[in-house]
Amino acid sequence: MEVNSVDQKELGFAAVDTGRERRQGFAEVIYGAGKTAEQIVEILKTLLAESEGNVMATRVDREKALTVLAALPEVRYDEVSRILCVERKPPVEDAARRILVVTAGTSDIPVAEEAALTARLMGNDVKTLYDVGVAGIHRLLAHKEELLAANVVIVVAGMEGALASVVGGLVARPVIAVPTSVGYGASFHGLTALLSMLNSCATGVAVVNIDNGFGAGAMASRINEEVK
């Protein structure tokens, strides 16, 4: 792998990695939190000029998104996942690259949608299964065939985070657990779910950071690279 100075463009406030798509298969992803709308616009312009595939920015609130959309009409905004994107490649429909995103509750959907849209933009066949937590385990078991058909399962759960262990005990594929900051006081803004998932006795369960849907979607995509 060759990396050199031409693989970046200096914007003063950012050094955009223009070679990442060539090296890793997907352009640098913009983390929108903490950046101004104007900065996001300039980085997006650079990535769109330097890459051929899909481009995205995460954690962008609606106010910033409206400014970006006014400057770059080709950009689309998904308000639930808070992702800005330009989808230049068609969605993939391939059962061999199936990623199933599962949530324990409806309150976990924003993080799940971040994972799902990330994985789709990175070239995967993505399905979702929402509100099937352990408080009503029959809801999950009713979808056993969908769970078993997926190549990777992303489990998004707050509260005590038990759903990841349950799914890990059912499937033979990798499970990526995403703790969310959903829950009452003793959930400690997702720390309880994080520790529960890290201590899972189910095999094949890996854990990303609290509310990190993007990280889960990107990791699931990397796993799917093995089936190309």
C-alpha positions as CSV (number, residue, x, y, z in Angstrom):
1,M,0.0,0.0,0.0
2,E,1.4,3.3,-1.1
3,V,0.5,6.5,0.9
4,N,2.0,9.9,0.0
5,S,1.4,13.6,0.4
6,V,-0.9,13.8,-2.7
7,D,-3.4,11.7,-0.7
8,Q,-4.6,14.7,1.1
9,K,-5.9,18.2,0.4
10,E,-5.3,21.0,2.9
11,L,-8.3,23.2,3.5
12,G,-6.8,25.1,6.5
13,F,-9.3,23.8,9.0
14,A,-9.0,20.2,7.7
15,A,-6.6,17.9,5.9
16,V,-9.0,15.8,3.7
17,D,-7.8,12.2,3.1
18,T,-8.4,12.1,-0.7
19,G,-6.8,8.6,-1.0
20,R,-8.9,6.7,1.4
21,E,-11.3,5.4,-1.2
22,R,-8.4,3.9,-3.1
23,R,-6.8,2.4,0.0
24,Q,-9.9,1.2,1.9
25,G,-12.7,1.1,-0.6
26,F,-14.8,4.0,0.8
27,A,-14.1,7.7,1.0
28,E,-13.3,9.5,4.2
29,V,-16.4,9.9,6.3
30,I,-17.1,13.4,7.8
31,Y,-17.9,13.5,11.5
32,G,-20.3,16.5,11.5
33,A,-20.5,17.2,15.3
34,G,-18.3,20.1,16.2
35,K,-17.9,21.3,12.6
36,T,-19.7,24.2,11.1
37,A,-22.1,23.8,8.2
38,E,-19.6,25.7,6.0
39,Q,-16.8,23.4,6.9
40,I,-18.9,20.4,6.1
41,V,-19.8,21.9,2.7
42,E,-16.1,22.5,1.8
43,I,-15.1,19.0,2.9
44,L,-18.0,17.4,1.0
45,K,-17.0,19.4,-2.2
46,T,-13.5,18.0,-1.9
47,L,-14.6,14.4,-1.4
48,L,-17.1,14.6,-4.2
49,A,-14.4,15.9,-6.6
50,E,-11.8,13.4,-5.5
51,S,-13.8,10.2,-5.2
52,E,-16.2,8.2,-7.4
53,G,-18.3,6.4,-4.9
54,N,-20.8,7.3,-2.2
55,V,-19.9,10.1,0.3
56,M,-21.3,10.8,3.7
57,A,-21.2,12.9,6.8
58,T,-22.5,11.7,10.2
59,R,-23.9,13.4,13.3
60,V,-25.3,16.4,11.4
61,D,-28.2,18.2,13.1
62,R,-31.1,19.6,11.0
63,E,-30.0,23.2,11.2
64,K,-26.6,22.5,9.7
65,A,-28.1,20.1,7.2
66,L,-30.4,22.8,5.8
67,T,-27.4,25.0,5.1
68,V,-25.5,22.2,3.4
69,L,-28.5,21.2,1.3
70,A,-28.8,24.8,0.1
71,A,-25.2,24.8,-1.0
72,L,-25.1,21.3,-2.4
73,P,-28.5,20.3,-3.8
74,E,-27.2,16.8,-4.8
75,V,-26.8,15.9,-1.1
76,R,-29.6,14.1,0.7
77,Y,-30.3,14.3,4.5
78,D,-31.8,11.5,6.6
79,E,-33.1,13.2,9.8
80,V,-33.4,10.1,11.8
81,S,-29.8,8.9,11.4
82,R,-28.5,12.5,11.1
83,I,-26.5,11.5,8.0
84,L,-25.8,13.6,5.0
85,C,-25.0,11.6,1.9
86,V,-24.5,11.5,-1.9
87,E,-25.5,8.1,-3.1
88,R,-23.8,7.7,-6.5
89,K,-23.9,3.9,-6.5
90,P,-27.2,2.0,-6.5
91,P,-28.2,0.0,-3.4
92,V,-26.9,-3.6,-3.3
93,E,-29.3,-6.5,-3.3
94,D,-27.2,-9.6,-2.5
95,A,-28.2,-12.1,0.1
96,A,-24.5,-13.0,0.6
97,R,-23.9,-9.5,1.8
98,R,-27.0,-9.3,4.0
99,I,-26.6,-7.3,7.2
100,L,-29.6,-7.4,9.6
101,V,-29.9,-4.4,12.0
102,V,-31.9,-5.3,15.1
103,T,-33.1,-3.1,17.9
104,A,-34.4,-3.9,21.4
105,G,-36.8,-0.9,21.4
106,T,-38.2,1.9,19.2
107,S,-36.1,4.4,21.2
108,D,-33.0,2.7,19.8
109,I,-33.9,3.3,16.1
110,P,-31.9,6.5,15.5
111,V,-28.7,4.7,16.3
112,A,-29.8,1.7,14.3
113,E,-30.6,3.9,11.3
114,E,-27.1,5.3,11.5
115,A,-25.8,1.8,11.3
116,A,-28.1,0.7,8.6
117,L,-27.6,3.7,6.3
118,T,-23.8,3.5,6.8
119,A,-23.7,-0.2,5.8
120,R,-26.0,0.4,2.8
121,L,-23.8,3.3,1.5
122,M,-20.8,1.1,1.9
123,G,-22.3,-1.4,-0.5
124,N,-24.2,-4.0,1.5
125,D,-27.7,-5.5,1.4
126,V,-29.3,-4.1,4.6
127,K,-32.5,-5.2,6.3
128,T,-33.9,-4.0,9.7
129,L,-35.9,-5.6,12.5
130,Y,-37.1,-3.1,15.1
131,D,-38.6,-3.4,18.6
132,V,-37.9,-7.1,19.3
133,G,-36.3,-6.8,22.8
134,V,-36.2,-9.3,25.6
135,A,-39.2,-7.8,27.4
136,G,-41.2,-9.6,24.7
137,I,-38.9,-12.3,23.5
138,H,-41.6,-13.9,21.3
139,R,-41.2,-10.9,19.0
140,L,-37.6,-11.8,18.3
141,L,-38.3,-15.6,17.9
142,A,-40.9,-14.9,15.3
143,H,-38.1,-13.6,13.0
144,K,-35.7,-16.5,13.5
145,E,-35.4,-17.2,9.8
146,E,-34.3,-13.6,9.1
147,L,-31.7,-13.8,11.9
148,L,-30.3,-17.0,10.5
149,A,-30.2,-15.7,6.9
150,A,-28.0,-12.7,7.7
151,N,-24.2,-12.7,7.2
152,V,-23.7,-10.2,10.0
153,V,-26.2,-9.1,12.7
154,I,-26.0,-5.6,14.3
155,V,-27.8,-5.5,17.7
156,V,-28.7,-2.1,19.0
157,A,-30.0,-2.0,22.6
158,G,-30.1,0.3,25.6
159,M,-31.4,-0.4,29.2
160,E,-29.5,-3.6,30.3
161,G,-28.3,-4.5,26.7
162,A,-29.4,-8.2,27.0
163,L,-30.6,-8.5,23.4
164,A,-27.0,-8.9,22.1
165,S,-26.4,-12.0,24.2
166,V,-29.7,-13.5,23.1
167,V,-29.0,-13.0,19.4
168,G,-25.5,-14.2,19.9
169,G,-26.8,-17.5,21.3
170,L,-29.1,-18.0,18.3
171,V,-27.0,-17.3,15.2
172,A,-23.7,-18.6,13.8
173,R,-22.7,-15.3,12.2
174,P,-20.8,-12.4,13.7
175,V,-22.9,-10.2,16.0
176,I,-21.9,-6.5,16.5
177,A,-23.4,-5.1,19.7
178,V,-24.2,-1.4,19.9
179,P,-25.1,-0.1,23.4
180,T,-27.3,3.0,23.4
181,S,-27.8,5.7,25.9
182,V,-31.5,4.8,26.3
183,G,-32.7,4.0,29.8
184,Y,-33.4,5.2,33.3
185,G,-30.9,6.5,35.8
186,A,-29.0,3.3,36.5
187,S,-28.4,2.8,32.8
188,F,-25.7,5.5,33.2
189,H,-26.3,6.9,29.7
190,G,-25.4,3.5,28.1
191,L,-22.6,2.4,30.4
192,T,-24.7,-0.4,31.9
193,A,-25.5,-1.8,28.4
194,L,-21.9,-1.4,27.3
195,L,-20.6,-3.4,30.3
196,S,-23.3,-6.0,29.9
197,M,-22.5,-6.5,26.2
198,L,-18.7,-6.7,27.0
199,N,-19.5,-9.4,29.5
200,S,-21.7,-11.4,27.2
201,C,-21.2,-15.2,27.5
202,A,-22.4,-15.7,24.0
203,T,-19.6,-16.4,21.5
204,G,-19.0,-14.3,18.4
205,V,-20.3,-11.0,19.9
206,A,-18.1,-7.9,19.5
207,V,-19.0,-4.5,20.9
208,V,-18.6,-0.9,19.7
209,N,-18.9,2.3,21.7
210,I,-22.1,3.8,23.1
211,D,-24.4,5.1,20.4
212,N,-21.8,4.3,17.7
213,G,-24.1,3.1,14.9
214,F,-21.6,4.3,12.3
215,G,-18.8,2.2,13.8
216,A,-21.1,-0.9,13.7
217,G,-22.2,-0.4,10.2
218,A,-18.6,0.2,9.0
219,M,-17.3,-2.9,10.9
220,A,-20.1,-5.1,9.4
221,S,-19.2,-3.9,6.0
222,R,-15.6,-4.8,6.5
223,I,-16.7,-8.3,7.6
224,N,-18.7,-8.6,4.4
225,E,-15.6,-7.8,2.3
226,E,-14.7,-11.5,2.8
227,V,-17.6,-12.6,0.7
228,K,-16.8,-10.5,-2.4
